[in-house]
Amino acid sequence: QVQLVESGGGLVKAGGSLRLSCAASGLTFSNFAMGWFRQTPGKEREFVAGIRWTGGRTIYADSVKDRFTISRDNAKNIMYLQMNSLKPEDTAVYYCAAGFGVGNPRGKNEYGNWGQGTQVLVSS
């Protein structure tokens, strides 16, 4: 059984930084991908960043490209999202996701496993 646990959320001023972590368990060494999504009240969950575990290829939403960096520690089974130059628009609950046989990493339906979410609040 796959378990994903996010941490690192909090309150930060615009222009500041946060690093989110996702600790994974139950994942076997295989061709799987992980990603970060975010959601605000009244809106659908949207793609933020994704990474292929083996090889480490990454992809980003246009809204966060050059500001956010996704990475993974293979030995520790931890995925990170380094968020710099934060904007109030980045305020959301951030979710960690994992999936096998992911075709389109931007699609939330491609991921079968999700964390509980961690809140990020960016003040102006």
C-alpha positions as CSV (number, residue, x, y, z in Angstrom):
1,Q,0.0,0.0,0.0
2,V,1.3,3.4,-1.0
3,Q,1.4,6.2,1.6
4,L,2.4,9.8,0.9
5,V,2.9,12.4,3.6
6,E,3.4,16.1,2.8
7,S,5.1,18.6,5.1
8,G,6.7,22.0,5.0
9,G,3.7,24.2,4.3
10,G,3.1,27.5,6.2
11,L,2.7,31.2,6.0
12,V,5.2,33.3,4.1
13,K,5.3,36.8,2.6
14,A,5.3,37.4,-1.1
15,G,8.8,37.0,-2.4
16,G,9.7,34.5,0.2
17,S,10.5,30.8,-0.1
18,L,9.2,27.4,1.2
19,R,10.3,23.9,0.7
20,L,7.7,21.2,0.6
21,S,8.5,17.5,1.3
22,C,6.7,14.3,0.4
23,A,7.7,11.2,2.2
24,A,6.7,8.1,0.3
25,S,6.3,4.5,1.4
26,G,5.2,1.4,-0.4
27,L,6.6,2.4,-3.7
28,T,8.7,-0.2,-5.6
29,F,11.5,0.6,-7.9
30,S,9.7,0.8,-11.2
31,N,8.7,3.2,-13.9
32,F,6.5,5.5,-11.9
33,A,6.2,9.3,-11.6
34,M,5.4,11.7,-8.9
35,G,4.1,15.2,-8.9
36,W,2.7,18.2,-7.0
37,F,-0.8,19.6,-7.5
38,R,-2.5,22.4,-5.8
39,Q,-6.1,23.4,-5.1
40,T,-8.0,26.4,-3.9
41,P,-11.7,26.6,-2.8
42,G,-14.0,26.4,-5.7
43,K,-11.4,25.4,-8.2
44,E,-10.2,22.1,-9.6
45,R,-7.0,20.6,-8.5
46,E,-4.3,21.9,-10.9
47,F,-0.9,20.6,-11.9
48,V,2.2,22.3,-10.5
49,A,5.2,20.1,-11.2
50,G,6.1,16.5,-12.0
51,I,9.1,14.2,-12.0
52,R,9.9,10.7,-13.3
53,W,11.5,8.8,-10.5
54,T,14.0,6.9,-12.6
55,G,16.0,9.4,-14.6
56,G,14.6,12.5,-12.9
57,R,13.0,14.2,-15.9
58,T,10.9,17.1,-14.7
59,I,8.0,19.2,-16.0
60,Y,6.4,22.4,-14.7
61,A,3.3,24.4,-15.1
62,D,3.9,27.7,-16.9
63,S,2.8,29.6,-13.8
64,V,5.6,28.3,-11.6
65,K,8.4,27.6,-14.1
66,D,11.7,29.2,-13.1
67,R,10.4,29.8,-9.6
68,F,9.7,26.3,-8.4
69,T,12.0,23.3,-8.5
70,I,10.9,19.7,-8.1
71,S,13.5,17.1,-7.0
72,R,13.7,13.7,-5.4
73,D,16.0,11.7,-3.1
74,N,15.9,8.2,-4.4
75,A,17.6,6.7,-1.4
76,K,15.3,8.3,1.1
77,N,12.1,8.1,-1.0
78,I,11.4,11.8,-0.5
79,M,10.2,14.3,-3.1
80,Y,10.7,18.0,-2.7
81,L,9.2,21.1,-4.1
82,Q,11.4,24.2,-3.6
83,M,9.3,27.3,-4.0
84,N,11.0,30.6,-4.5
85,S,9.7,34.1,-5.3
86,L,6.3,33.1,-3.9
87,K,3.2,35.1,-5.0
88,P,-0.2,35.5,-3.3
89,E,-1.6,33.5,-6.3
90,D,0.4,30.5,-5.1
91,T,-1.8,30.2,-2.0
92,A,-3.3,26.8,-2.0
93,V,-3.4,23.4,-0.5
94,Y,-0.5,21.4,-2.1
95,Y,-0.9,17.7,-2.7
96,C,1.7,15.1,-3.4
97,A,0.8,12.4,-6.0
98,A,2.3,9.2,-7.3
99,G,1.3,7.0,-10.2
100,F,2.4,4.1,-12.3
101,G,2.4,4.1,-16.1
102,V,1.7,7.9,-16.2
103,G,1.2,9.0,-19.7
104,N,0.4,12.7,-19.2
105,P,2.0,13.9,-16.0
106,R,-0.1,17.1,-16.1
107,G,-3.3,15.1,-15.6
108,K,-4.6,14.6,-12.1
109,N,-6.4,11.4,-13.2
110,E,-3.1,9.8,-14.1
111,Y,-2.1,9.5,-10.4
112,G,-3.7,6.9,-8.3
113,N,-2.1,7.8,-4.9
114,W,-2.4,11.1,-3.1
115,G,-1.2,12.7,0.2
116,Q,-3.4,14.5,2.6
117,G,-2.2,18.0,1.5
118,T,-0.3,20.8,3.1
119,Q,-1.4,24.4,3.3
120,V,0.7,27.2,1.7
121,L,-0.4,30.8,2.5
122,V,1.4,33.7,0.8
123,S,0.6,37.2,2.1
124,S,0.9,40.4,0.0
